[in-house]
């Protein structure tokens, strides 16, 4: 990943294979750190500021005009992606990043502020969709930080504002209830918020803020899926560029209803620090070639005096370098365009196939369980009747046993009475009469 910067001493910051490098205007790139997982860059006046995120609970903050000093920033928890570094209008820098929540797979969005030293981490929001392209934050001339991010559950687009004076974030306001992606703020006089919205086709939408936020405006045609959105600032005039199928469009800010179809091959997609914010930009090929030739020539040979350059013929060596550079750029661009369009076409085909499956696949009719439930009810009634009959027989049997026990008790008493009568001594007349 290469991030271009507008700085008198440095041209770009690159993260390649875990090695963090800075490209100087003169000389070879310098390696700043090893084993770096992610990087965020901003420029504050003549200060280049870099946040190098490790796979740890800390990051390195590098800042300077020529020599970059290093400072360790404690994150509190292991880094979870999404690193952003932006500036406000008061000379402060703000660091944003994700940490994973313990339950589920959503993330916490954290914020730290740098004045003379780094503040403690502040949680902006929980249950955030934790992808690097899932949020955007910027400083605007209204003296507020503005944040747009996606909710984890349904990727709704939410919006918050940060008050620097009180150090507090506002509550969340829903800007879109649909599934969204790639929100991007651009502060260009007014504040603009762009994002992609998943409808029947993926559409590009924008809101702009003067005193209040406007209603959302659809920029793409809706005939094809909008993708590969980028921005361009030529002569302080901003425009947004995006692709729809095999077509490529450009619309100036404020002229949303008048997009122009342009050639994708005339632009190169790069990451660039613009206004203290790292954004995806489209640079014209001519501008890229001029900058590349200028850098290569300045590195290969010293500059000639101005008067001598004005009166000499074009340098053959310069022409050779320029032609070689143009051929390399054209070859790389052709390969990139072929891969990009192939990927976009495969993505659109997949979405159409999924939509067709959703239309063709019909749910099975619900099973009629009425006969089964009726039979179960009949069996339940029979069981209850049998259970009651058994209880009644048991009750009657118990009553019969009790009656029998009472009869046996009376019989036993009668027998005892008879036995007692037989054991009494007989009188004279009883003995006499028994002998006669």
Secondary structure, 3 states (H helix, E strand, C coil): CEEECCCCCEEEEEEECCEEEEEECCCCCEEEECCCCEEEEEEECCEEEEEEECCCCEEEEEEECCCCEEEEEECCCCCCCCCEEEECCCCCEEEEEEEECCCCCCEEEEEEEECCCECCCEEEEEEECCCHHHEEEEECCCCEEEEEEEECCCCCEEEEEEECCCCEECCCEEEECCCEEEEEEEECCCEEEEEEEECCCEEEEEEEECCCECCCEECCCCCCCEEEEEEEEECCEEEEEEEECCEEEEEECCCCCCCEECCHHHEEEEEEEECCEEEEEEEEHHHHHHHHHHHHHHHHCCCCCHHHHHHCCCCHHHHHHHHHHHHHHHHHHHHHHHHHHHHHHHHHHHHHHHHHHHHHCCCCCCCCCHHHHHHHHHHHHHHHHHHHHHHHHHHHHHHHHHHHHHHHHHHHHHHHHHHHHHCCCCCHHHHHHHHC
